[in-house]
Amino acid sequence: MVGQSPREPGEGRPAVLLEPFIHQVGGHMSMMKYDEQTVCKPLVTQELSFYQSLPLAMRQFTPQYKGIVSVYLKKDSLGNLTLIASPSLQPESCSHLDKAIGDSSVTIWHKCTWAASTSTEHTLVKWSHSQLTKTFKDSCPGKMLLRTDLQYHTDPLLEDAKGNQPERNSYNPWGLHCHRQHLNRMSSKHNENKLHQFLLLENVVSKYNYPCILDLKMGTRQHGDDASEEKKARHIKKCEQSTSASLGVRICGMQVYQVDTGHFLCKDKYYGRKLSPEGFRQTLIQFLCNGNHLRTDLLEPIILRLKALLAVIRKQSSYRFYSSSLLIIYDGQEQKENMAPLDNHLHFQKTNCTPPHGTHPSRVDIRMIDFAHTTFKGSKSYHTTHDGPDQGYIFGLENLIKILQNISEGK
């Protein structure tokens, strides 16, 4: 049973070997899988404060807060780094997990080796196909192996020494990228067995067979009130050079299931930063296109949920959701009565997809995430108190709704 109280988050259950969350599409902090319904992430005081004082009206648009758990870094017999959630707060009591590490799907992360090239960068060596298959089948029971078509142009960790892009790989690499960086930071700064506090949060994609996820960075400003002048200038520049300034929203990550190929199409934050307003619109269409047809059945429920969120945000005086993201989620597996015949000649980048048959409502979800820089009146951190609702966030939501409505109307 996942802990509901910050004081006793894991009472009655043994230590947990944390696994990287394979459906992480954006962000820079590693998300970990705690159990099928729960993920965890490093605790940030300001984010904890937000969840603990969350307005009732916002709870339907945020992950459920499930408490706090202590986590420590551990090396197995082969020297691989792992993270252990220890409800007992006693790292030495978890030695029995050494064998479990070898049996778990987390093993695939260990099988990924990093070879030093002639420069200081690293090259990603292919993983075992059988272990990749096992992990994705564990995540999507009874489903075929999911693959991705990668669009990495600026991240040297996913390029070889000559700057060449990797071949098609059988995983969404963003979670691996964040996880590897996080483990390196932890191991370089802290001793093994040092306890760290992690937030336990609802896994908002656990109910989906093929979770299609769009991560949107919301608002016209991304730096928090506590940002240094250097960080402030850096974030302002990113906003000015992207759709954050013109639309109040930019794409930070995406994965969308392609039924014609059986693969996930993935995009990252570097791709999103380069988009023009028209490119942003085309990527929204791409997110709603499954390789065979445009999921027009999703447009109305997404728009309705966004309008409901907009009404809530307009009433939240003093809140500023700096650097937070908004997730749009739906299941890439349609109801059978909605399925149209596959057209192998359609490519995922085309936007002239034909609409599906049937008008049955589709299950969609809209969730706000990442509140490390969110500020509000009464928050525990020393931030400026702002008046009125977050106009930058509202600007982004209004533009997002307008673009989706135009897509729905064929404009």
C-alpha atoms as one frame of an Amber mdcrd trajectory, in Angstrom:
protein
   0.000   0.000   0.000   1.450   3.318  -1.034   1.887   5.711   1.848  -0.756
   8.416   2.147   1.017  10.294   4.913   4.365  12.062   4.651   5.287  10.586
   8.022   4.783   6.940   7.152   4.758   6.696   3.357   5.341   2.983   2.970
   4.087   1.371   6.145   3.475  -2.344   5.796   5.402  -2.893   2.556   9.035
  -3.905   1.877  11.702  -1.789   0.256  11.079  -1.058  -3.426  13.551  -1.204
  -6.285  12.746   1.897  -8.318  12.606   1.564 -12.095  12.947   4.375 -14.630
   9.556   5.544 -15.835   9.567   4.585 -19.519   6.757   6.995 -20.474   8.577
  10.161 -19.441   8.518  12.428 -22.512   9.802  15.732 -21.102  11.396  17.471
 -18.164  14.974  17.192 -16.931  14.442  15.454 -13.569  14.196  11.673 -13.643
  10.781  10.173 -12.898  10.833   6.721 -11.295   8.239   3.961 -11.216   7.310
   3.056  -7.633   4.477   0.682  -8.488   1.941   0.376 -11.311  -0.157   3.318
 -10.053   2.608   5.439  -8.551   5.669   7.347  -9.723   8.156   9.274  -7.626
  10.555  12.150  -8.134  13.100  14.022  -5.998  11.367  16.205  -3.435  11.500
  19.965  -3.940  10.160  21.948  -0.984   8.164  24.370  -3.098   6.471  21.558
  -5.033   5.608  19.756  -1.794   4.110  22.979  -0.460   1.955  23.259  -3.566
   0.584  19.717  -3.272  -0.065  20.084   0.452  -2.140  23.246  -0.038  -3.656
  22.371  -3.421  -7.004  24.120  -4.040  -9.857  21.628  -4.275 -10.852  22.838
  -7.751  -7.386  22.010  -9.101  -7.184  18.434  -7.861  -8.879  17.005 -10.943
  -6.122  18.565 -13.070  -3.073  17.441 -11.062  -1.639  14.032 -10.112  -2.813
  12.758  -6.739  -0.226  13.422  -4.050   0.522  10.152  -2.201   3.125  11.156
   0.346   6.899  11.004   0.746   9.332   8.094   0.675  13.028   7.868   1.523
  15.303   6.769  -1.331  18.974   5.866  -1.418  21.535   5.030  -4.080  22.989
   1.513  -4.105  25.571  -0.340  -6.197  24.945  -3.966  -7.093  27.657  -6.633
  -7.338  28.461  -5.522 -10.898  28.820  -1.873  -9.948  25.524  -0.789 -11.471
  23.759   2.073  -9.716  20.188   1.571  -8.568  17.701   3.526  -6.473  15.923
   1.882  -3.552  12.832   3.295  -1.834  13.135   2.361   1.817  10.012   2.869
   3.955  11.944   1.522   6.947  14.615   4.260   6.490  17.259   1.546   6.995
  19.280   1.008   3.770  21.110  -2.023   5.147  17.778  -3.836   5.527  17.400
  -3.954   1.742  20.339  -6.197   0.865  17.920  -8.906  -0.285  17.159  -6.740
  -3.295  20.504  -7.539  -4.904  19.060 -10.638  -6.562  15.863  -8.836  -7.511
  17.881  -6.247  -9.414  19.077  -8.948 -11.768  15.560 -10.257 -12.339  13.796
  -6.935 -12.736  13.027  -5.073 -15.934  15.289  -2.362 -14.550  18.100  -4.592
 -15.809  17.720  -3.086 -19.266  19.060   0.179 -17.939  22.168  -1.648 -16.747
  22.603  -3.398 -20.093  22.898   0.004 -21.709  26.647   0.640 -21.643  28.351
   3.928 -22.344  31.661   3.867 -24.199  33.967   6.847 -24.143  34.678   8.234
 -27.589  37.658  10.306 -28.654  35.945  13.325 -27.114  34.432  13.720 -23.658
  30.991  12.755 -24.977  29.585   9.244 -24.914  28.020   6.879 -27.388  24.937
   4.833 -26.700  25.493   1.121 -27.306  22.497  -1.006 -28.322  20.616  -2.836
 -25.612  19.514  -6.450 -25.602  16.410  -6.764 -27.779  14.894  -9.462 -25.561
  15.165  -7.351 -22.417  13.687  -4.314 -24.150  10.790  -6.461 -25.295  10.240
  -7.741 -21.772  10.154  -4.262 -20.272   7.681  -2.821 -22.751   5.480  -5.894
 -22.456   5.538  -5.439 -18.683   4.429  -1.840 -19.189   1.835  -2.661 -21.875
   0.678  -6.217 -21.036  -0.003  -8.389 -24.050   1.141  -5.740 -26.508   3.826
  -5.835 -29.149   7.195  -4.162 -28.790   6.965  -0.396 -29.090   9.513   1.516
 -31.112  10.302   5.135 -31.703  11.333   7.335 -34.583  13.780   9.714 -32.955
  14.317  13.387 -33.661  17.401  14.229 -31.578  19.447  17.032 -33.074  21.154
  18.849 -30.197  21.682  16.317 -27.421  25.266  14.994 -27.763  24.547  12.077
 -25.435  22.416  10.536 -28.179  24.871  11.185 -31.035  28.077   9.425 -31.929
  31.476  11.129 -31.921  30.913  12.416 -35.463  27.537  13.919 -34.622  25.516
  11.262 -36.459  22.015  10.506 -35.267  21.234   7.036 -33.873  19.266   4.461
 -35.785  15.640   3.688 -34.943  15.657   2.366 -31.392  13.190   0.250 -29.451
  12.491   2.703 -26.656  11.682   6.308 -25.866  15.161   7.549 -24.930  14.201
  10.657 -22.973  13.592   8.801 -19.716  16.967   7.077 -20.090  18.663  10.401
 -20.735  17.169  11.968 -17.586  17.728   8.856 -15.484  21.390   8.552 -16.425
  22.057  12.211 -15.689  20.238  11.988 -12.363  22.175   8.919 -11.207  25.445
  10.568 -12.209  24.567  13.699 -10.229  23.559  11.700  -7.169  26.639   9.484
  -7.230  29.025  12.415  -7.704  27.509  14.560  -4.945  26.511  12.002  -2.307
  27.800   8.855  -0.705  26.080   5.542  -1.291  23.247   4.862   1.203  22.616
   8.555   1.886  18.857   9.022   2.265  16.976  11.348  -0.076  13.316  12.277
   0.079  11.119  11.634  -2.969   7.539  12.684  -3.688   5.048   9.905  -4.394
   2.568  10.881  -7.098  -0.166   9.236  -9.137   0.945   7.575 -12.362  -1.497
   9.416 -14.618  -0.898   7.152 -17.638  -1.270   3.802 -15.867  -4.770   3.186
 -17.261  -3.722   3.505 -20.903  -2.611   0.629 -23.138  -0.650   2.882 -25.501
  -0.247   6.213 -23.678   0.018   9.079 -26.159   1.438  12.046 -24.260   2.021
  15.683 -25.176   4.095  17.702 -22.685   3.480  21.450 -23.017   5.495  24.086
 -21.179   2.891  26.699 -20.265   3.130  30.461 -19.857   5.155  33.339 -21.257
   7.677  33.218 -18.398   9.598  30.158 -17.233  12.017  31.374 -14.547  10.993
  31.307 -10.908  11.141  34.246  -8.525  14.249  32.704  -6.946  16.192  32.370
 -10.223  19.655  33.891 -10.449  20.227  36.676 -12.969  22.082  34.232 -15.197
  19.278  31.660 -15.109  16.658  34.370 -15.567  18.393  35.643 -18.711  18.726
  32.102 -20.055  15.032  31.326 -19.629  13.948  34.668 -21.061  16.018  33.944
 -24.164  14.448  30.477 -24.558  10.987  31.999 -24.348  11.793  34.760 -26.833
  13.172  32.277 -29.347  10.239  29.864 -29.119   6.454  29.835 -29.160   6.441
  30.570 -25.405   6.569  34.303 -26.229   4.161  34.313 -29.166   1.669  31.689
 -27.979   2.325  31.266 -24.252   2.962  27.556 -24.796   5.684  25.390 -26.326
   6.165  21.671 -26.864   8.551  19.964 -24.424   8.041  16.352 -25.417   5.685
  13.975 -27.162   5.038  10.344 -27.843   2.189   9.206 -30.098   1.386   5.645
 -31.110   1.389   4.886 -34.839  -1.023   2.070 -35.640   0.327   1.609 -39.164
   3.812   0.747 -37.907   3.224  -0.381 -34.310   5.764   2.192 -33.094   5.735
   5.302 -30.954   6.774   8.540 -32.630   8.752  10.661 -30.156   9.770  14.314
 -30.115  11.843  16.101 -27.476  12.166  19.593 -26.038  14.880  20.576 -28.506
  12.482  19.907 -31.354   9.785  21.933 -29.599  12.023  24.952 -29.054  12.622
  25.349 -32.787   8.959  25.391 -33.831   7.247  28.429 -35.319   3.570  29.028
 -34.485   2.637  27.153 -37.671   5.060  24.364 -36.766   3.425  24.175 -33.338
   0.033  23.776 -35.017   1.335  21.048 -37.344   2.835  19.178 -34.397  -0.512
  19.283 -32.584  -2.036  17.668 -35.680   0.775  15.121 -35.669   0.038  14.318
 -32.034  -3.580  13.573 -32.971  -2.714  11.527 -36.045  -2.118   7.818 -35.486
  -0.435   7.172 -38.837  -3.718   6.150 -40.409  -6.145   8.941 -39.627  -6.624
  12.086 -37.611  -8.246  11.349 -34.260 -11.000  13.920 -34.673 -12.915  12.101
 -31.923 -10.361  13.488 -29.445 -10.687  17.159 -30.294 -13.972  17.953 -28.544
 -13.152  16.198 -25.231  -9.671  17.773 -25.156 -11.076  21.246 -25.831 -13.772
  20.805 -23.170 -11.215  19.740 -20.557  -8.923  22.646 -21.450 -11.831  25.077
 -21.101 -12.650  23.603 -17.698  -9.019  24.052 -16.639  -9.026  27.613 -17.958
 -12.053  28.433 -15.803 -10.236  27.067 -12.737  -6.962  28.914 -13.426  -8.814
  32.213 -13.839 -10.025  31.868 -10.249  -6.621  31.106  -8.683  -5.428  34.482
  -7.425  -1.712  34.846  -6.577  -0.692  31.552  -8.269   2.149  31.655 -10.777
   2.911  28.321 -12.442   6.386  29.186 -13.661   8.090  26.373 -15.608   5.176
  23.961 -15.034   3.950  21.636 -17.759   0.561  20.529 -19.006   0.064  16.961
 -20.169  -2.525  16.003 -22.778  -3.005  12.230 -22.657  -5.062   9.730 -24.618
  -4.935   6.043 -25.485  -3.398   5.202 -28.838  -5.515   2.057 -28.924  -8.946
   3.010 -30.246 -12.225   1.249 -29.625 -12.766  -1.373 -32.344 -15.880   0.320
 -33.653 -13.821   3.470 -34.269 -11.056   1.763 -36.211 -10.624   2.631 -39.876
  -8.735   0.395 -42.351  -5.001   0.864 -42.271  -3.482   2.871 -45.107   0.167
   1.942 -45.375   0.821   4.818 -47.739   0.150   7.432 -45.071   3.213   8.665
 -43.243   3.034  10.079 -39.703   4.289  13.494 -40.806   1.395  14.015 -43.205
  -1.447  16.094 -41.912  -4.102  15.194 -44.490  -5.255  12.213 -42.458  -8.777
  10.969 -43.002 -11.217  11.037 -40.048 -12.091   7.755 -38.310 -15.468   6.099
 -38.499 -17.841   6.539 -35.570 -18.343   9.321 -33.060 -17.929   7.487 -29.755
 -16.413   9.598 -26.970 -12.726   9.002 -26.299 -10.972   8.903 -22.977  -8.617
  11.860 -22.622  -6.882  13.407 -19.660  -5.443  16.847 -18.946  -2.944  17.164
 -16.071  -0.723  19.932 -14.755   2.677  18.742 -13.512   6.028  20.094 -12.234
   5.473  22.740  -9.563   9.025  23.274  -8.276   8.831  26.964  -9.233   5.132
  27.538  -8.568   4.461  30.350  -6.120   1.306  31.476  -4.352   0.259  33.506
  -1.361   1.085  31.597   1.804   3.689  29.308   0.193   6.538  28.351   2.497
   9.346  29.651   0.293  10.381  33.265   0.196   8.797  34.439  -3.021   7.116
  37.566  -4.240   3.360  37.572  -3.700   1.569  38.181  -7.001  -1.906  39.616
  -7.505  -4.630  38.073  -9.630  -4.455  34.917 -11.771  -1.496  33.811 -13.902
  -2.097  35.778 -17.115   0.802  34.120 -18.965  -0.660  30.675 -18.295  -4.124
  31.886 -19.304  -2.689  33.335 -22.534  -1.179  29.943 -23.376  -4.375  28.046
 -22.619  -6.476  30.431 -24.703  -4.155  30.061 -27.690  -4.005  26.282 -27.322
  -7.797  26.071 -27.274  -8.068  28.397 -30.279  -5.620  26.318 -32.336  -7.410
  23.064 -31.498 -10.765  24.616 -32.377  -9.379  25.708 -35.742  -8.101  22.178
 -36.365 -11.535  20.819 -35.442 -13.177  23.209 -37.914 -10.706  22.292 -40.651
  -9.016  25.684 -40.708
